Amino acid sequence: MHFTFPKQNGWDNLPMFKKIAIYGQYLTREHSDYVDKLKAKSIVKQICGDDIEVARVIRVLEYPTDIKTDDLNTLHIIKSAHGSGWNININEHSTIENITNKLQTWNRTYNTNNEQQYSYIKPQFFIEEKIVDNVMGTTGDALVYMIRCIHSKPISIGVKYKKIQNSYDVDWNFVQQPQIPFAVPKPKYLQKMLEIATSLSFGFEFVRIDLYIGKNDIIYFSEYTFTPAGGHQVYDMKTEIQQGLLWRADKI
């Protein structure tokens, strides 16, 4: 996919989060297939084949109220295909009423001015099998390995646990003070994860490739993320500026 967008004067010196906010305003319908969590499963398998796995879809909901008693399985998770962060981790406290209310709230276009790629996706929900995370098990709080890529070159790795994250360079050195309150082991197949991110990011100026690590160190796809944090600041300003310098206007 070849995609360019206008770079404003002074682009090269902008911190990364400001570049992401601008980038998100120009993303197109072509990008929407990659962020559609159902369509993306097929895309990544076509690109990477057996090098990557995708979590099994139990069923696609016909409408937001299409929840049955049998769906309240603690080994499953409900996700939106059309949004970011709209997931329901099914546990022993989940009820049909609470799930339905939440899905009805999310049954709309997910879009902000800085994330145009979501505006083309029809609202849809699906039930997915929880992966057996190699650290967290089947809690539904799998660690997400978020690999930022500029022109298909990985530049950093964030590891997210619930609402907090650790930040590493591609050699697994800390970029910032770790936030996760337990040790996150260096992935056994880190190099393979970086190679997968390189393949999946081909053709994009910037994208974050999100992966999971399952039982027996199996690498799973999570999602394509073109606008991390909706273009808001994630790292300290020094790191944001350093990353921003890697995304140059003169490289197409």
C-alpha positions in Angstrom: 0.0 0.0 0.0 1.5 3.3 -1.1 0.1 6.3 0.9 1.5 9.8 1.2 0.0 12.8 2.9 1.0 16.5 3.1 3.7 17.3 5.6 3.6 20.8 7.1 6.6 23.1 7.4 8.8 22.0 10.3 7.5 18.4 10.1 10.9 16.8 10.8 11.3 18.5 14.2 7.8 17.7 15.5 7.6 15.3 18.4 6.2 11.9 17.5 2.8 12.3 19.1 2.1 15.5 17.1 3.1 13.7 13.9 0.7 10.8 14.8 -2.1 13.3 15.4 -1.6 14.9 12.0 -1.2 11.5 10.2 -4.5 10.2 11.6 -6.4 13.1 10.0 -5.4 11.8 6.5 -5.9 8.1 6.9 -8.3 6.6 4.4 -10.8 3.8 3.7 -7.9 1.6 2.6 -6.6 1.8 6.2 -9.9 0.7 7.6 -9.6 -2.9 6.6 -6.4 -3.1 8.6 -8.0 -1.8 11.8 -11.2 -3.8 11.4 -10.3 -6.5 13.9 -12.2 -9.2 12.0 -10.8 -8.4 8.5 -7.3 -7.9 9.9 -7.1 -11.6 11.0 -7.3 -12.7 7.3 -4.9 -10.0 6.2 -2.1 -11.0 8.6 -2.5 -14.7 7.8 -2.1 -13.9 4.1 1.1 -11.9 4.8 2.7 -14.1 7.5 1.1 -17.5 7.2 2.1 -20.0 9.8 4.6 -17.5 11.4 1.7 -16.0 13.3 -1.5 -17.1 14.9 -4.8 -15.3 15.4 -7.2 -15.9 18.3 -10.2 -18.0 17.3 -13.5 -16.2 16.8 -16.4 -18.1 18.6 -19.1 -16.2 16.8 -19.9 -12.7 15.3 -22.9 -11.0 17.0 -25.8 -10.2 14.7 -26.6 -7.1 16.8 -25.6 -5.6 20.2 -28.4 -7.5 22.1 -27.4 -10.8 20.6 -26.0 -12.2 23.8 -27.1 -15.5 25.2 -26.5 -17.3 28.5 -24.1 -19.7 26.8 -21.9 -16.7 25.8 -21.0 -16.0 29.5 -17.9 -18.2 29.2 -14.9 -16.9 31.3 -12.6 -18.4 28.6 -14.0 -15.9 26.1 -13.8 -12.1 25.5 -16.1 -9.8 23.6 -14.5 -7.3 21.2 -15.6 -4.6 18.9 -14.4 -4.9 15.3 -14.7 -1.2 14.7 -13.1 0.5 17.7 -10.1 0.7 20.0 -10.3 -0.5 23.6 -13.9 -1.5 23.4 -13.5 -5.0 24.9 -15.4 -6.9 27.5 -13.4 -9.4 29.6 -16.0 -12.0 30.5 -15.7 -13.1 34.1 -17.9 -14.6 36.8 -19.5 -11.3 37.5 -20.6 -10.7 33.9 -24.3 -10.5 33.1 -26.3 -10.3 29.9 -27.8 -7.0 30.9 -24.4 -5.3 31.7 -22.8 -6.6 28.5 -25.8 -5.6 26.3 -25.9 -2.1 27.8 -22.2 -1.6 27.1 -22.4 -2.9 23.5 -25.4 -0.7 22.8 -23.3 2.3 24.0 -20.5 1.3 21.6 -22.8 0.6 18.7 -21.7 3.7 16.8 -18.9 4.9 14.6 -15.7 5.1 16.5 -14.0 8.2 15.3 -12.2 11.3 16.3 -10.6 14.0 14.1 -7.2 12.3 14.6 -8.4 8.7 13.8 -10.1 8.8 10.4 -9.4 5.2 9.7 -12.2 4.1 12.0 -14.9 6.2 10.4 -15.4 3.8 7.5 -16.0 0.6 9.6 -19.6 -0.6 10.3 -20.1 -1.2 14.0 -19.8 -4.9 14.7 -19.0 -7.1 17.8 -17.7 -10.6 18.1 -16.8 -13.2 20.8 -13.2 -14.4 20.7 -11.4 -17.1 22.6 -8.9 -15.8 25.2 -5.4 -16.8 24.4 -3.4 -18.5 27.1 -0.9 -15.7 27.7 2.6 -17.0 28.6 2.7 -14.7 31.6 -0.9 -14.0 32.6 -2.7 -17.2 31.6 -6.4 -16.9 30.6 -7.2 -13.9 32.8 -8.2 -11.8 29.8 -5.4 -9.3 30.7 -2.8 -10.6 28.2 0.3 -8.6 27.8 0.3 -6.6 24.5 3.6 -6.2 22.8 3.3 -2.9 20.8 6.0 -2.5 18.1 6.2 0.9 16.5 7.4 0.9 12.9 8.5 3.8 10.6 8.8 2.8 7.0 8.6 -0.9 8.0 11.5 -0.5 10.5 10.8 -1.3 14.1 11.9 1.6 16.4 10.5 0.7 19.8 8.4 -1.8 21.8 5.8 -1.0 24.4 4.4 -3.7 26.6 1.0 -2.9 28.0 -0.7 -4.5 31.0 -4.2 -3.1 31.6 -3.7 0.7 31.6 0.0 0.9 32.1 3.0 0.0 30.0 6.8 -0.6 30.0 8.8 0.9 27.1 11.8 -0.7 25.5 14.1 -0.2 22.5 14.3 -3.0 19.9 17.2 -4.6 21.9 14.9 -4.9 25.0 16.6 -2.1 27.0 14.3 0.2 29.0 13.5 3.5 27.4 11.7 4.8 30.5 11.3 3.8 34.1 9.2 0.5 34.0 5.5 0.9 35.2 4.4 -2.7 35.2 4.7 -4.0 38.9 6.2 -7.3 38.0 9.1 -8.5 35.8 8.3 -8.9 32.1 10.7 -11.4 30.6 12.4 -10.7 27.3 10.5 -12.6 24.7 12.2 -15.8 23.6 11.4 -15.0 20.0 11.9 -11.3 20.1 13.8 -11.2 16.7 10.9 -13.2 15.1 8.4 -10.7 16.5 10.4 -7.8 15.0 10.5 -9.6 11.7 6.7 -10.1 11.8 6.2 -6.4 12.6 8.5 -5.5 9.6 6.4 -7.7 7.3 3.0 -6.5 8.5 4.0 -2.8 8.5 5.3 -2.9 4.9 3.9 0.0 2.8 3.0 2.2 5.7 4.9 5.4 6.8 3.9 4.6 10.4 2.0 1.9 12.2 2.2 0.1 15.5 1.9 -3.7 15.2 0.4 -5.2 18.4 1.2 -8.8 19.2 0.5 -11.3 22.0 2.7 -14.2 23.2 0.7 -17.3 24.0 1.5 -20.6 25.6 4.7 -22.2 24.3 5.9 -18.8 23.1 3.4 -18.8 20.2 3.2 -15.4 18.6 -0.4 -14.1 18.1 -1.6 -11.0 16.2 -3.5 -8.4 18.2 -4.2 -5.5 15.9 -2.9 -2.8 13.6 -2.7 0.6 15.4 -2.1 3.7 13.2 -2.8 6.3 15.8 -1.5 5.2 19.3 -3.3 7.0 22.1 -5.2 9.0 19.5 -2.1 11.2 18.9 -1.7 12.2 22.5 1.7 12.1 24.3 2.8 8.7 25.5 6.5 9.0 26.2 8.5 11.8 28.0 9.2 14.7 25.6 12.8 13.7 25.0 11.7 10.3 23.7 8.9 11.8 21.7 11.4 14.1 20.0 13.8 11.3 19.4 11.2 9.1 17.8 9.9 12.1 15.8 13.3 12.7 14.2 13.1 9.2 12.7 10.0 10.0 10.7 11.3 12.4 8.0 9.4 14.2 5.3 11.9 13.4 2.6 11.6 9.7 2.9 8.7 8.1 0.9 
